[in-house]
Amino acid sequence: MGGRKKTFGLLIGACALAAALGACAAPTAGLAPTGAEAEIASAEPVPPVARTLSSGLFTSSQASRGERRFQQLCADCHRTVEITRSWFSGTVHHSAGDLMTVMSTTMPETSPGSLSPDQYADILAFLLRLNNYPAGEEELPADPAVLTNVPIPAP
């Protein structure tokens, strides 16, 4: 009897898995997606960033804009020496996406998230240059999700 219960349990589990994967759904061939399905179908995929920090992930002009913004918006609370030591030690922020997320959700202290995504990206480009990462041909993307797979190793 124990073997029957085990087989029945496996059958129920397999059916649940098949349903979760959509194997038991009604056929939709030729039907246009609706609602959330249409939204997902029309969403543009986020392109992965093929560049690395060592091959240049920002432009020189973007880093210069970021330096000006840093002096205007960040220098009251942050000294550049602290950024070269703690933020880029390879242990605090593991990816450019992590650092961008922290910056855009916690800074500036008086008004977190108040800068545009491009302003945060410019400041991050400056911080990368400050830590001796090389400039490249393309600007640093402003979307943290795109930067998630870009590691920040210790320089």
N, C-alpha and C positions, 0 to 999 in steps of 0.2 A: 504494500500500500504506500510505503514511503516513496517509492520510485514514481508512482502516479502523481503524487502531490508535487514532487520536484519537477516533473515534466510539465504539469499544469502551470506551475509558477514560472517556469522558463517561457512557456507559450504566452502567458499574460505579459511578461516582461518584454518579449519580442514584439508583441502587438503594440504595447505602449511606446516602444522605441520607434516602430514603423509609423505610428500615428504622429509622434513628435517630429519625425523627419518628413512628414507630408505624404507618405506612401498611401495613406488611406483617404486622402483628400479627394474631393470631386475633381474630375478633369477640367482644366481651365484653358486648354489649347484653343487659341483663336479669340479668347475673351480678353478685353482690355482690363488692366488692373484698376481697382477703384480705391478710394480713401488712402489709408496708410500705405497700401501696396503701391499705388501710383506714385506717392511721394518717395518711397524707397527706390522704385524703378527709375525715377527721373533724376535722382541725386547723382551728382558727379562724383566719381571715386576720388579720394585724396591721393595725389601722386606721391610715391615715396621719394624721399630726398636721397639721391644717389651720391651726392657730395659728402665729404667728411670734413671735419674741422681742419685736418692737416692739408686737405686739397683746396681749402678756401670755401667758406660758406656764406660770406658777406662781401660787400664791395668796400673799397676805401672811402668812397663818398658817403656810404651809409654809416660807416663807423665815425666819420667826421660829424655827420648830423647827430649821431648818438652821443658824441662827446659834448657837443653844445647843449643837448637836452639834459645830459647827466649833470653838467655844471649848473643849469637852471633849476632842475627839479630834484636832484638826488644828493648833491654835494653837501647840503645842510645836515644830512643824516649819515652819509657814507663817505669814507675816505677811500681813495683808490687803493691804498696799500692793504686795506682789509679785504678788498675784493680779490686782489691777486693772491692773498694767502688762504683765506678760508673758503671762498665760494668755488675756487678752481683747484681744490686739493684732490679731486677725484673721489671724495667720499661724501660731500654734502649734497651736491646735485649730480646725478648720474648721467643726465642727458640734457641737451639744449632745450628740449621740450619741458623737462622738469623745472629748469631755471626760469624759462619764459612763463610758465604757469605760476610759479611763486611770485615773480615780479608783477604779473598782471592781476593777481588776486590779493596781494598784500601791500602794494606800493602805489603811489606814495602813501606814507603813514597817515596823513590827514585826509586822504581821499582815495582809498584803494580802488584800482580798476578804472580810474578816471582818464587815463591816457588812451589814445587810439592804439589798436594793435600794431600799426606801423611805428608809432613812437616807442613802444616797448621793444619792437624788433630792432630799431635803430640803436637804442641804449644797449641791448644785448650785443649787437655788432661791435660797439665801442668796447664793451667789457671783454669780448673775445680778442680784439686787437690789443687791448691793454695787457692781456695775458699771453701775448706773442703768438697768437694763432694768425696764419696768413690770410690776407684778403684774396678773394677770387673774382670771378667774372659776373656772378649773379648775386642779387641781394638776398639776405636772410629772409626766409618766409615769415610772415607774421602769425601763422597758425601753429600753436604748440603741438597739436596732434601730428603735424607733418614733421616736427622736430623730435618726436619721441624716440626714434631709433638712431639719433645722432648722439653718440656718447661724448661726454666731456672727460677725457682722461687728464690726469695731471700733466701740465706742460713740461 
